[in-house]
Amino acid sequence: SNSTHRSCLAAKVDDVVYFLLEALLNVGWETINILYANMNTLDANMTTLDANMTTLDANMNTSDANMNTSNANMNTSNASMHTSDANMNTSDANMSTSDANMNTSDANMSTLDANMNKSDANMNTSDANMNTSDANMNTSNVNMNKSDVPGDYRS
C-alpha cells in the first residue's frame, strides 16, 4: 500500500514536472519567436538606415556640387567686377587725356588768335606806313613838278 502511494505520488510529480517543462518549452519557443521577430525588425531598420544614409550621401554630394557651382559663379562675378573696374579706370584715364588735349587745343587756339591779332596790327601799321609813303611821294612829285616849271624859281 505504501509502494502504491509512492508510485502514485511519483506519477503526479512526473505530471507536474512534465507540465512545467512543457510550459517552459512553450515560453522558450515564444521567446525565440519574439527574438526572431525583433531581429527581423532590426534587419529591416538597418536596411532602412542604410538606404537613408545612401540618400544622405547623395544629398551631401549634391550640396557639395551646388556649393562648388556657387563658388565658381562668385569667382566669375568677382573677375567680371575686376574687369569692369579696370575698364572704368581706363575710361577715366582716357577722359583725363582728352581733357588735357582739349586744354592744349584751347591754349593753341588762344595763341593763334593772339598771333593773328598781332599780324592784323602789323598789317595795319604797314598800311599806314604805305599811305604815309604814298603821301610823301605825292608831295615830292608836286615839288618836282613845281621845280620843272620854266622861269619859276620859287622854292
C-alpha positions as CSV (number, residue, x, y, z in Angstrom):
1,S,0.0,0.0,0.0
2,N,2.9,2.3,0.8
3,S,4.6,1.5,-2.5
4,T,1.4,2.2,-4.4
5,H,1.1,5.5,-2.7
6,R,4.7,6.2,-3.7
7,S,4.1,5.2,-7.2
8,C,1.0,7.4,-7.4
9,L,3.0,10.3,-6.0
10,A,5.8,9.8,-8.4
11,A,3.3,9.8,-11.3
12,K,1.9,13.1,-10.0
13,V,5.4,14.6,-9.6
14,D,6.2,13.4,-13.2
15,D,3.0,15.1,-14.4
16,V,3.9,18.3,-12.7
17,V,7.5,18.2,-14.0
18,Y,6.2,17.4,-17.5
19,F,3.7,20.3,-17.2
20,L,6.4,22.7,-16.0
21,L,8.8,21.6,-18.7
22,E,6.1,21.9,-21.4
23,A,5.3,25.4,-20.1
24,L,8.9,26.4,-20.0
25,L,9.4,25.0,-23.5
26,N,6.4,27.0,-24.8
27,V,7.7,30.1,-23.1
28,G,11.1,29.4,-24.7
29,W,9.7,29.0,-28.2
30,E,7.6,32.2,-27.8
31,T,10.7,34.0,-26.6
32,I,12.7,32.6,-29.6
33,N,9.9,33.7,-31.9
34,I,9.8,37.2,-30.4
35,L,13.6,37.3,-30.7
36,Y,13.5,36.3,-34.4
37,A,10.8,38.9,-35.0
38,N,12.9,41.5,-33.2
39,M,15.9,40.5,-35.3
40,N,13.8,40.8,-38.5
41,T,12.6,44.2,-37.4
42,L,16.2,45.2,-36.6
43,D,17.4,44.0,-40.0
44,A,14.6,46.0,-41.7
45,N,15.5,49.0,-39.7
46,M,19.2,48.6,-40.6
47,T,18.2,48.3,-44.3
48,T,16.1,51.5,-44.0
49,L,19.1,53.2,-42.2
50,D,21.4,52.1,-45.0
51,A,19.0,53.5,-47.6
52,N,18.7,56.7,-45.6
53,M,22.5,57.0,-45.3
54,T,22.8,56.4,-49.1
55,T,20.2,59.2,-49.7
56,L,22.0,61.4,-47.2
57,D,25.4,60.8,-49.0
58,A,23.7,61.6,-52.3
59,N,22.2,64.8,-50.9
60,M,25.5,65.8,-49.4
61,N,27.2,65.2,-52.8
62,T,24.5,67.3,-54.5
63,S,25.0,70.0,-51.9
64,D,28.8,70.0,-52.4
65,A,28.3,70.2,-56.2
66,N,25.9,73.2,-55.7
67,M,28.4,74.9,-53.4
68,N,31.2,74.4,-55.9
69,T,29.0,75.8,-58.7
70,S,28.1,78.8,-56.4
71,N,31.8,79.4,-55.7
72,A,32.6,79.2,-59.4
73,N,29.8,81.7,-60.1
74,M,31.1,84.0,-57.4
75,N,34.6,83.8,-58.8
76,T,33.3,84.6,-62.3
77,S,31.3,87.5,-60.8
78,N,34.4,88.8,-59.0
79,A,36.5,88.5,-62.1
80,S,33.8,90.5,-64.1
81,M,33.8,93.2,-61.4
82,H,37.6,93.5,-61.6
83,T,37.4,93.7,-65.4
84,S,34.7,96.3,-65.1
85,D,36.8,98.3,-62.6
86,A,39.8,98.1,-64.9
87,N,37.7,99.3,-67.8
88,M,36.3,102.2,-65.8
89,N,39.8,103.2,-64.7
90,T,40.9,103.1,-68.4
91,S,37.9,105.2,-69.3
92,D,38.7,107.7,-66.6
93,A,42.3,107.9,-67.8
94,N,41.1,108.4,-71.4
95,M,38.8,111.2,-70.3
96,S,41.6,112.9,-68.4
97,T,43.8,112.6,-71.5
98,S,41.0,114.0,-73.6
99,D,40.5,116.9,-71.2
100,A,44.3,117.6,-71.3
101,N,44.2,117.5,-75.1
102,M,41.3,119.9,-75.2
103,N,43.0,122.3,-72.8
104,T,46.1,122.2,-75.0
105,S,44.0,122.8,-78.1
106,D,42.3,125.8,-76.4
107,A,45.7,127.2,-75.4
108,N,46.9,126.8,-79.0
109,M,43.8,128.5,-80.4
110,S,44.3,131.4,-77.9
111,T,48.0,131.7,-79.1
112,L,46.8,131.6,-82.7
113,D,44.2,134.3,-82.0
114,A,46.9,136.5,-80.4
115,N,49.3,135.9,-83.3
116,M,46.5,136.8,-85.8
117,N,45.8,139.9,-83.8
118,K,49.5,140.9,-83.9
119,S,49.5,140.1,-87.7
120,D,46.5,142.3,-88.2
121,A,48.1,145.1,-86.2
122,N,51.3,144.8,-88.2
123,M,49.4,144.9,-91.4
124,N,47.5,148.0,-90.3
125,T,50.9,149.6,-89.4
126,S,52.2,148.6,-92.8
127,D,49.2,150.1,-94.5
128,A,49.6,153.3,-92.6
129,N,53.3,153.4,-93.5
130,M,52.4,152.8,-97.1
131,N,49.9,155.6,-97.0
132,T,52.4,157.9,-95.5
133,S,54.9,156.9,-98.1
134,D,52.4,157.5,-100.9
135,A,51.6,160.9,-99.4
136,N,55.3,161.7,-99.2
137,M,55.8,160.6,-102.8
138,N,52.8,162.7,-103.9
139,T,54.3,165.7,-102.1
140,S,57.7,165.0,-103.7
141,N,56.0,164.8,-107.2
142,V,54.3,168.1,-106.6
143,N,57.5,169.7,-105.6
144,M,59.3,168.2,-108.6
145,N,56.6,169.5,-110.9
146,K,56.9,172.9,-109.4
147,S,60.7,172.9,-110.0
148,D,60.1,171.9,-113.6
149,V,58.0,175.0,-114.4
150,P,60.3,177.3,-116.6
151,G,61.1,180.6,-115.0
152,D,59.7,179.7,-111.7
153,Y,62.4,179.7,-109.1
154,R,60.2,179.7,-106.1
155,S,61.1,177.1,-103.6
